[in-house]
Amino acid sequence: MTAVLAIAAAIFMSWIYLIAARGNFWRAPVFEDGPPVKEPRSWPSVVAIVPARNESDMISKCFATLLDLDYPGSFHVILIDDQSIDATAASARNIAEARSPNLLTVLTGRPLMPGWTGKLWAMQQGLDRITNVPKPPRYLLFTDADIAFAADTLKLLVSRAESSGLVLTSLMAKLRCESFPERALIPAFVFFFRKLYPFEWVNQQRLKIAAAAGGCMLVRLDALAAVGGLASIRGNLIDDCALARLLKPLGPIRLDLTERVQSLRHYARVWDVDRMVSRSAYEQLRRSPLWLAGTLAGMTFLYLVPPGLALCAAGLPQALAAACWITMALAFQPLLRFYGVSPLWGLALPAIACAYMVFTLHSAYQHASGKGGHWKGRAQANVSEVQ
């Protein structure tokens, strides 16, 4: 009984720490709720760089919003068609022809360079295109071919960046949450990400923790050049967070949740969510079996033991375990509201955490079998080892 009580008390204190001292990760303030920001006197130029590989089913909806952004300054979009075998480039051109043909440049991506991940190599080709012009833009908008924007998004991003001197302004796209697997698993993905990278800490210049969301990153070009450009992170599978770590020593960065930027990608099956998570989960753990074991042990301790003790123990250990279970369920509520799903999913967080543990194990297995970082026909988790 003494050992069980000690375990229950340790878990309870761990949850108290997480709620009280982990950067308010469980809250879900959104970009739209921030204080009004004064618009700049003159609007700096922006170029959006969009890497795309076999995205013909997404890119029309994406570009319909991207090309309709209401931005008073100079704005241009560069699509890098990354060796697609479908109609990705043609679909983008068709949308541009119907809207603003002069806003779009389509580049045919070159074969993947050794030592680079596919996405970063495509982004680099767009970067090469704009850095060789007489007047390069002040900002780059790195985004994906499955992202939709509200019309005023870029104005708000640039206003925030200019008024606060940000070298990186990133918005986490609101993921689709309609199918049963999405309702069950997607809010928890954001919950776990925010626990790993509390946005309040990311947004404080004095703290080293840095993160970004690759679907929407407004980057100051001079800052990117000062840290050696994308070549400095060319082998990173989790490129957005790597870019944030690279830029934060140069100046403030910011990461927020938002309603204005939304992902169009569907996750109709549990397998689809697994594929998203397992592509980079083991990379996040530094491809270390020790980190993997520690992470699984920590998840078991925080999420699986409390319901077990709440259902099977008695007395004070049972009460503490039940309090932990209720605490995690309550901590999950802000994100459940953000995604518009039932608050009862909070009670299922231990089962959801178990699913993410399986996804993480699958990620490690893929790496061991030479398929790590698999995306659109490429397995690229080991590219950083290529010289």
C-alpha positions as CSV (number, residue, x, y, z in Angstrom):
1,M,0.0,0.0,0.0
2,T,2.9,2.4,0.8
3,A,4.4,1.9,-2.7
4,V,1.0,2.4,-4.4
5,L,0.4,5.5,-2.4
6,A,3.9,6.9,-3.3
7,I,3.2,6.3,-7.0
8,A,-0.2,7.9,-6.8
9,A,1.2,10.9,-4.9
10,A,4.1,11.3,-7.4
11,I,1.7,11.3,-10.4
12,F,-0.6,13.8,-8.6
13,M,2.3,16.1,-8.0
14,S,3.5,15.7,-11.6
15,W,0.1,16.9,-12.9
16,I,0.1,19.8,-10.4
17,Y,3.4,20.8,-11.9
18,L,2.2,20.5,-15.5
19,I,-0.9,22.6,-14.8
20,A,0.7,25.2,-12.7
21,A,4.2,25.6,-14.2
22,R,4.4,24.2,-17.7
23,G,3.8,27.5,-19.6
24,N,0.0,27.2,-19.5
25,F,0.2,24.7,-22.3
26,W,-3.3,23.4,-21.6
27,R,-4.9,26.7,-22.4
28,A,-5.9,27.5,-26.0
29,P,-5.7,31.2,-26.7
30,V,-5.9,32.0,-30.4
31,F,-4.1,34.5,-32.6
32,E,-7.4,36.3,-33.2
33,D,-7.8,37.1,-29.5
34,G,-4.5,39.0,-29.3
35,P,-4.4,42.8,-28.8
36,P,-4.9,45.0,-31.9
37,V,-1.7,45.6,-33.8
38,K,-1.0,48.9,-35.6
39,E,-0.6,48.4,-39.4
40,P,2.8,49.5,-40.9
41,R,3.1,52.8,-42.7
42,S,4.4,51.0,-45.8
43,W,3.7,47.3,-46.5
44,P,6.9,45.2,-47.0
45,S,7.1,42.8,-49.9
46,V,6.3,39.1,-49.3
47,V,6.9,36.0,-51.4
48,A,5.1,32.8,-50.5
49,I,7.1,29.6,-51.1
50,V,4.9,26.4,-51.5
51,P,6.6,23.0,-51.9
52,A,4.2,20.5,-53.4
53,R,4.5,16.8,-54.3
54,N,1.5,15.0,-55.7
55,E,-1.0,17.4,-54.2
56,S,-3.4,17.8,-57.1
57,D,-6.4,16.9,-54.8
58,M,-5.5,19.6,-52.4
59,I,-3.8,22.4,-54.3
60,S,-6.8,23.9,-56.0
61,K,-8.5,24.7,-52.6
62,C,-5.2,25.9,-51.2
63,F,-4.4,28.2,-54.0
64,A,-7.9,29.6,-54.2
65,T,-7.3,31.1,-50.7
66,L,-3.6,31.8,-51.1
67,L,-4.0,33.9,-54.3
68,D,-7.0,35.7,-52.8
69,L,-5.1,37.0,-49.8
70,D,-5.9,40.7,-49.2
71,Y,-2.5,42.2,-48.9
72,P,-1.7,45.8,-49.7
73,G,2.0,45.3,-50.4
74,S,3.8,43.4,-53.1
75,F,3.0,39.7,-53.0
76,H,4.0,36.8,-55.1
77,V,3.7,33.0,-54.9
78,I,6.3,30.5,-56.0
79,L,5.1,26.9,-56.3
80,I,7.9,24.2,-56.5
81,D,6.5,21.1,-58.1
82,D,8.6,18.5,-56.4
83,Q,8.8,15.7,-58.9
84,S,5.0,15.2,-58.9
85,I,3.5,12.5,-61.1
86,D,0.0,14.0,-61.0
87,A,-1.5,17.3,-62.1
88,T,-0.2,19.4,-59.2
89,A,1.4,22.1,-61.3
90,A,-1.5,22.2,-63.8
91,S,-4.1,22.6,-61.1
92,A,-2.2,25.5,-59.5
93,R,-1.8,27.2,-62.9
94,N,-5.6,26.8,-63.6
95,I,-6.5,28.5,-60.4
96,A,-4.0,31.3,-61.0
97,E,-5.3,31.8,-64.5
98,A,-8.8,32.3,-63.2
99,R,-7.7,34.7,-60.5
100,S,-4.3,36.5,-60.8
101,P,-1.9,34.9,-63.3
102,N,0.9,37.4,-62.5
103,L,0.9,36.3,-58.9
104,L,2.2,32.8,-59.5
105,T,5.5,31.3,-60.6
106,V,5.7,27.5,-61.0
107,L,9.1,25.9,-60.8
108,T,9.8,22.3,-61.8
109,G,11.7,20.8,-58.9
110,R,15.1,19.3,-59.5
111,P,15.9,15.8,-58.3
112,L,16.5,15.5,-54.6
113,M,19.9,16.6,-53.5
114,P,21.8,14.1,-51.2
115,G,21.7,15.3,-47.6
116,W,18.5,17.2,-47.9
117,T,14.9,16.2,-47.0
118,G,12.5,16.5,-49.9
119,K,10.5,19.4,-48.5
120,L,13.5,21.5,-47.6
121,W,15.2,20.9,-50.9
122,A,12.0,22.1,-52.7
123,M,11.9,25.2,-50.4
124,Q,15.5,25.9,-51.2
125,Q,14.8,26.0,-54.9
126,G,12.1,28.7,-54.3
127,L,14.6,30.5,-52.1
128,D,17.2,30.4,-54.8
129,R,14.8,32.0,-57.2
130,I,14.0,35.1,-55.1
131,T,17.5,35.7,-53.6
132,N,18.9,36.3,-57.0
133,V,16.5,39.1,-57.9
134,P,17.6,42.8,-57.6
135,K,15.0,43.6,-54.9
136,P,14.5,40.5,-52.7
137,P,11.4,40.5,-50.5
138,R,11.5,41.4,-46.8
139,Y,9.5,38.4,-45.8
140,L,9.0,34.8,-46.9
141,L,5.8,33.0,-46.2
142,F,6.6,29.3,-46.0
143,T,3.4,27.2,-46.4
144,D,2.1,23.9,-47.6
145,A,-0.1,22.8,-50.5
146,D,-2.8,21.6,-48.1
147,I,-3.4,24.9,-46.2
148,A,-6.3,27.3,-46.5
149,F,-6.1,31.0,-45.4
150,A,-8.6,33.6,-44.4
151,A,-8.2,36.6,-46.6
152,D,-6.8,38.9,-43.9
153,T,-4.2,36.5,-42.6
154,L,-1.1,37.9,-44.3
155,K,-2.0,41.5,-43.3
156,L,-2.3,40.4,-39.7
157,L,0.9,38.4,-39.8
158,V,3.0,41.2,-41.3
159,S,1.5,43.8,-38.9
160,R,2.4,41.6,-35.9
161,A,5.9,40.9,-37.3
162,E,6.6,44.6,-38.1
163,S,5.3,46.0,-34.8
164,S,7.1,43.4,-32.6
165,G,10.3,43.0,-34.7
166,L,9.7,39.3,-35.1
167,V,12.1,37.2,-37.2
168,L,9.6,34.4,-37.3
169,T,5.8,34.5,-37.0
170,S,4.1,31.1,-37.1
171,L,0.5,30.0,-36.9
172,M,-0.5,26.4,-36.2
173,A,-3.1,25.5,-38.8
174,K,-6.4,24.2,-37.3
175,L,-6.4,20.5,-38.4
176,R,-9.5,19.0,-39.8
177,C,-11.6,17.4,-37.1
178,E,-14.7,15.8,-38.7
179,S,-14.3,12.0,-39.0
180,F,-14.4,9.8,-35.9
181,P,-10.6,9.2,-36.0
182,E,-10.0,13.0,-36.3
183,R,-12.3,13.8,-33.3
184,A,-10.7,11.1,-31.3
185,L,-7.1,11.8,-32.1
186,I,-6.4,15.3,-33.6
187,P,-7.1,17.5,-30.5
188,A,-4.7,15.4,-28.5
189,F,-2.0,15.8,-31.2
190,V,-2.1,19.6,-30.5
191,F,-2.4,19.0,-26.7
192,F,0.8,16.9,-26.7
193,F,2.6,19.3,-29.0
194,R,1.8,22.2,-26.7
195,K,2.9,20.3,-23.7
196,L,6.2,19.6,-25.4
197,Y,6.5,23.2,-26.7
198,P,4.5,25.5,-24.5
199,F,3.6,28.4,-26.7
200,E,4.0,31.0,-23.9
201,W,7.6,29.8,-23.5
202,V,8.3,29.8,-27.3
203,N,7.1,33.4,-27.4
204,Q,9.5,34.6,-24.7
205,Q,12.8,35.7,-26.1
206,R,14.7,35.0,-22.8
207,L,13.9,31.3,-23.0
208,K,15.7,28.9,-25.4
209,I,12.7,26.7,-26.2
210,A,11.7,27.3,-29.9
211,A,9.0,25.8,-32.2
212,A,7.0,26.7,-35.2
213,A,4.3,25.1,-37.4
214,G,5.3,24.5,-40.9
215,G,1.9,25.2,-42.5
216,C,2.3,28.9,-41.9
217,M,5.7,30.5,-41.2
218,L,6.4,34.2,-42.0
219,V,10.2,34.5,-41.9
220,R,12.3,37.6,-42.3
221,L,14.7,37.0,-45.2
222,D,17.6,38.9,-43.8
223,A,17.4,36.8,-40.6
224,L,17.3,33.6,-42.5
225,A,20.3,34.6,-44.6
226,A,22.2,35.6,-41.4
227,V,22.0,32.0,-40.0
228,G,23.1,30.4,-43.2
229,G,19.7,29.8,-44.9
230,L,17.9,26.5,-45.2
231,A,21.1,24.7,-45.9
232,S,21.8,24.9,-42.1
233,I,18.9,22.6,-41.4
234,R,18.8,20.7,-44.7
235,G,18.7,17.2,-43.1
236,N,16.1,17.9,-40.5
237,L,12.9,16.0,-40.8
238,I,11.1,18.3,-38.3
239,D,12.1,21.3,-40.3
240,D,9.7,23.9,-38.8
241,C,11.0,23.5,-35.2
242,A,14.6,23.3,-36.5
243,L,14.1,26.6,-38.3
244,A,12.6,28.2,-35.1
245,R,15.7,27.0,-33.1
246,L,17.9,28.5,-35.7
247,L,16.2,31.9,-35.8
248,K,15.4,32.5,-32.1
249,P,18.9,33.6,-31.1
250,L,18.6,36.4,-33.7
251,G,15.4,37.9,-32.4
252,P,11.9,37.2,-31.1
253,I,9.7,34.5,-32.6
254,R,6.0,33.8,-32.1
255,L,3.8,30.8,-32.4
256,D,0.0,30.8,-32.0
257,L,-3.1,28.8,-32.5
258,T,-5.5,30.2,-35.0
259,E,-8.9,29.8,-36.7
260,R,-7.7,31.8,-39.8
261,V,-5.3,29.1,-41.1
262,Q,-6.8,25.6,-41.6
263,S,-5.5,22.3,-42.9
264,L,-7.4,20.7,-45.7
265,R,-5.9,17.2,-45.2
266,H,-8.3,14.5,-44.3
267,Y,-7.6,11.8,-41.7
268,A,-10.4,9.4,-42.4
269,R,-8.8,6.4,-40.8
270,V,-6.7,5.9,-37.7
271,W,-3.9,4.7,-40.1
272,D,-3.9,8.3,-41.6
273,V,-3.2,9.8,-38.2
274,D,-0.6,7.2,-37.4
275,R,1.1,8.0,-40.7
276,M,1.2,11.7,-39.8
277,V,2.6,11.0,-36.3
278,S,5.0,8.1,-37.1
279,R,6.7,10.1,-39.9
280,S,8.6,12.2,-37.4
281,A,7.9,10.9,-33.8
282,Y,11.1,8.9,-33.5
283,E,13.0,11.8,-35.0
284,Q,11.7,14.0,-32.2
285,L,13.2,11.4,-29.8
286,R,16.6,11.9,-31.5
287,R,16.3,8.4,-32.9
288,S,17.4,7.2,-29.4
289,P,16.1,3.9,-27.9
290,L,16.7,5.4,-24.5
291,W,14.6,8.5,-25.3
292,L,12.0,6.1,-26.7
293,A,11.9,4.0,-23.5
294,G,11.8,7.1,-21.3
295,T,9.0,8.6,-23.3
296,L,6.9,5.5,-23.2
297,A,7.6,5.1,-19.4
298,G,6.6,8.8,-18.9
299,M,3.4,8.4,-20.9
300,T,2.5,5.3,-18.9
301,F,3.2,7.1,-15.6
302,L,1.2,10.2,-16.5
303,Y,-1.7,8.8,-18.5
304,L,-2.2,5.1,-18.0
305,V,-1.4,4.5,-14.3
306,P,-4.1,7.0,-13.0
307,P,-7.1,5.3,-14.5
308,G,-5.7,1.9,-13.5
309,L,-5.3,2.9,-9.9
310,A,-8.6,4.8,-10.0
311,L,-10.4,1.6,-11.0
312,C,-8.5,-1.0,-9.1
313,A,-6.9,0.7,-5.9
314,A,-8.7,1.8,-2.8
315,G,-8.5,4.5,-0.2
316,L,-6.1,7.5,-0.7
317,P,-4.2,6.1,-3.7
318,Q,-7.6,5.6,-5.5
319,A,-8.6,9.2,-4.6
320,L,-5.3,10.7,-5.8
321,A,-5.4,8.6,-9.0
322,A,-9.0,9.7,-9.7
323,A,-8.0,13.3,-9.1
324,C,-5.2,12.9,-11.7
325,W,-7.7,11.5,-14.2
326,I,-10.1,14.3,-13.6
327,T,-7.3,16.9,-13.9
328,M,-6.0,15.6,-17.2
329,A,-9.6,15.5,-18.5
330,L,-10.2,19.2,-17.4
331,A,-6.8,20.3,-18.9
332,F,-7.9,18.8,-22.2
333,Q,-11.2,20.8,-22.3
334,P,-9.9,24.1,-23.9
335,L,-8.6,22.3,-26.9
336,L,-11.7,20.1,-27.2
337,R,-13.7,23.4,-27.3
338,F,-11.4,24.8,-29.9
339,Y,-12.0,21.8,-32.1
340,G,-15.7,21.7,-31.3
341,V,-15.8,18.1,-30.1
342,S,-17.5,16.6,-27.0
343,P,-16.0,17.3,-23.6
344,L,-16.4,13.6,-22.8
345,W,-13.3,13.0,-24.9
346,G,-11.4,14.4,-21.9
347,L,-12.1,11.2,-20.0
348,A,-10.7,9.2,-22.9
349,L,-7.3,10.9,-22.8
350,P,-5.6,7.9,-21.3
351,A,-6.8,5.7,-24.2
352,I,-5.8,8.3,-26.7
353,A,-2.4,8.6,-25.1
354,C,-2.1,4.8,-25.5
355,A,-2.8,5.2,-29.2
356,Y,0.0,7.8,-29.5
357,M,2.4,5.5,-27.7
358,V,1.6,2.8,-30.4
359,F,2.2,5.5,-33.1
360,T,5.6,6.3,-31.6
361,L,6.6,2.7,-31.5
362,H,5.5,2.4,-35.1
363,S,7.8,5.3,-35.9
364,A,10.7,3.6,-34.3
365,Y,10.0,0.4,-36.2
366,Q,9.8,2.3,-39.5
367,H,13.2,3.8,-38.7
368,A,14.7,0.4,-37.9
369,S,13.3,-1.0,-41.1
370,G,14.7,1.8,-43.3
371,K,11.4,3.5,-43.9
372,G,11.7,6.4,-41.4
373,G,10.2,9.7,-42.4
374,H,8.2,8.1,-45.2
375,W,6.2,10.7,-47.1
376,K,4.9,10.7,-50.7
377,G,7.1,7.8,-51.7
378,R,10.2,8.9,-49.9
379,A,11.9,7.4,-46.8
380,Q,14.1,10.2,-45.6
381,A,14.8,9.9,-41.9
382,N,18.5,9.2,-42.5
383,V,19.3,12.0,-45.0
384,S,21.2,14.0,-42.4
385,E,23.7,11.2,-42.3
386,V,24.4,11.6,-46.1
387,Q,27.4,13.8,-46.8
